[in-house]
């Protein structure tokens, strides 16, 4: 069971490498022919999962998720994960944040639950929701590997208050290699909670005064841009203000993009 839990953790939460965003003038100057994009229109709903370090009955550290906000005073927030879901487009975008190595960052730099800070982005998985609203499939770029999430309750146009990951299956070349019941593999359930709205910003950890100013640095046109390079797909997030002295876009290289975004994207 411990080995299967480790496999599940790697599939869901671990990056190929930590990496780092870079500041770019793409797509600011339109100098990348063939670039595609996803528009985060009003059909997308936002879900968040927050992970805390807590103490068990033996006073040992354990991870907790799905914690009631009134019960977080003595817990340390170490990670935040995001789901953007569109029933209309059958699109699902799963974003992890940079792991909190020293277990202090996400407790110190607390944003409202409806704010997504692109500064903290780590890895990205792009999936499709099936017509029944119960399976999210993440498919590798070469099409040989697929990760299926079985979720509960079944999604519909109404969107549930919470989405739980019930079962995870791994396929390679259309052959199922493993099926993992999440509640048996992990100590805590994997549950995402719906928030009433969301805003994607770019904000470095700064003073309170600078923080309030940079809250206005928001995603421009509500688009995520993609460009296919030799080794894989790079991601770009363009903001309405400059990240450095002259450029307003941050990018992530192909190592950060897990599973193929092509089925979600729009024409250039």
N, C-alpha and C positions, 0 to 999 in steps of 0.2 A: 504493500500500500504506500509506503514512504517513497518508493521509486516512482510509482505512478503519479503521486502528488508532485514530485520533482519535474516529471515530464510535463504535467499540466501547467506548472508555474512557468517553465521555459516557453511553452507554446503561447501562453497568454501575455506574460508580463516582461520577458527579458528582451533586451535589444541585442542585435548582432554585435554592436560596439556602442559605447556611450556617445561618441561623436559630439558634434556641436553645430549649431546653426551658423550660417555665414551671411553677411550682408551683401546684397547684389543689386544691380540695376535691371535685372530681368525679373518680371516682364515690363518694368517701368518704361523702357524705351522701345518695346516691341521688336527686339532684335533677335528673337528666337522663333523663326518660322516653324510651324508644325506644333507649337505649344497648344495643349488642350487645357480644359478647366472643368471644375464643378462649381455650379452656383448654389450656394446655401440659401435657397429660397424659403418662403414662409411655410412650406410643407415639412421642414425639418423640425424635429423635437429633440430636446437636449436632456440627457441623463448623465448622472455623475455617481461615481463610486469613490468613497474616501476610506483610506486604511489607517488605522491607529495602532500604536504600541500600547499594550495594557499589561497588567500584572494578573497572573492566575492565582489559584489558591495556595500555590507553593512560592509565591512572590517571584516567579520567573516571568520573563518577557514573553508575551504572546501577541500575535496580530489579531486585530478585531476590525470588522467592517460592518456596514449597515448599523452603525451606532446612532442611537437617538441623540439629537443635538443637546439635550439637557443632561446627557451622561458623558460629556466629553471633557469635563474640567480637569480630570486627573489622567487623561490619556494624551499621547503625543501623536500628532498627525504626521505621517511619514510619506504618504503617497496619495495622488488623486488621479483618477482615470475618467475618460469621457466617452460617451456614445452620442453620435448624431444620427438620428433615424428618420427616414422619409418613407412613409407608407405609399405615397403617390409614386415615387420613383423606384421603390423597393431597394433603396440604398442604405447602407449602414457604414459609418466611419467610426472606428475605434482608435482612440488616441491615448497613449500612455505618457506619463511625465517622467522626468529624470529622477531615478531613485534617490531618496534622501539618505545618503551615505552616513552622515553624522547625526541624523534624526533630529534636526532642528529647523531646517529651512521652511517646511510647510506649516509648522506651528508658529514661526516668527512672521512669515509673509502670508498672512491670511487674507484672501480676497473673498468677496461675496460669492455665494454658491452659483450665481448666474453669470460670473465672469470667467472666461477661459483665457489664461495668459500664455500666449505663444512662446514666450521666453522659456517656459518650462517643458516644451514639447520634446518627446524622446523618440517614440516609434509610432508608425501609422499603419493601420490595417483597413483595407477597403473591401467590403463584402456586399453580397446581394441577399435580400430577403426573399424567400420563396412565396408563392401566391397564397399559401395557407397561413403565412405569418408565424410559422413556428421554427423555421430553420434559417440561420444566417450562414452563408457559405463564403469562405475566404479562399481564393484560388491563386496558386503561384503563377508567375509570369509565363512560364513554359507550359502551364496547364497540367503538369504531372502530379501536383500535390494539392490537396484540398483539406481545409479544416472546417468542420461543420459544428456550429453551436446550435443545440436544441434549447430553446428558451421557453419560459413560462412566466405569465400566461401568454397565450397566443396573441400576437400583435394584430391590431386592426386599425381602422381609420380613427378610432377613438383614443388610442394610446393608453396603456395601463399606467398606474402610479409608479409601479416598480417593474423592472425586468430582471428575472433570475436566470442565470445560466445553469440549466439542469444537467445537460449531458454534452460531452465533447467527443467527436470522432475524428480520426485521422485517416485520410485516404491517400494512397500513392498509386498512380496509374490505374485508378478506378477500383482498387482493391482496398478494403477497409483493414487497416493495420492495428488499430486500437480504438476502444470505446471506453470512455472514462465517465463515471458518475461523479459529478463534481462534489456533491454533499458528502460522499464517502471518501473522496480523495483529499479534501481540504478540511481544515478545522472549522473554517468559517464559510458560509455560503457566499457566492459571487452574485451580488445584487446591485443593480443600478437604479437610482431614484430620479424620477422626472422633476425637473425644475420648470417654473412657469415661462422662462425665456432665457436667452443667453446673448452674450456679447464677446467677441474675440478681440483681445487687445494685445499690444506688445508693451511690456513694462519690466524694466530691469529693477532689481532690489535697490531702492534709493531712499532718500529721506521722505518724510510724510508730505512735505510741500511738493517735492518733485513727483511723488507718487500721484498726488491729486491732479497734477498737470498732465502726466502721461496717461492717465485714464482716458484721455481724449484721443490717444493713438490707436485707432480702431481699424479693423480689417476693411480694406477698400473694396467696394462693389460686392462684398460677400462672396468672393471667389477664392478657390484653391486652384493653383496652376500646376501643371505637370509637363515635364519634358523628358523624352526618352533619350538617354545617352547610351553609349556602347555597353556599359555594365549594368544598366537598370534605369529606373525612373526616379528623377529628382523632383522635389516638391518646392513650391514657392508660395509665400504668403505676402501679399502687398498691403501696406498700411497707408493711412491717409496723412501720415507725417513721416519725416525722415528718421531713420534708425541711427544713422551717423550724420555726418555733415551734408551728404548729398543724395543718399539712396534710401528708398522707402520699403524695400523688400527684404525679407529673410528667406534663405533657402536651406534645404536639407538634402544631403546626398542620397544615393540609391540604397545605402546600407540601412537607412532609417525607414524605408518603405517596405513594409511586410505585406506581401500578396498584391496582386495585380489591380491597379485602379482603373484600367482601361474600360471595363464594362460600365463604370459609373460616369465617365467623362463625356463632355459635350464636344461638338465639332470645333476645330480651331476658329 
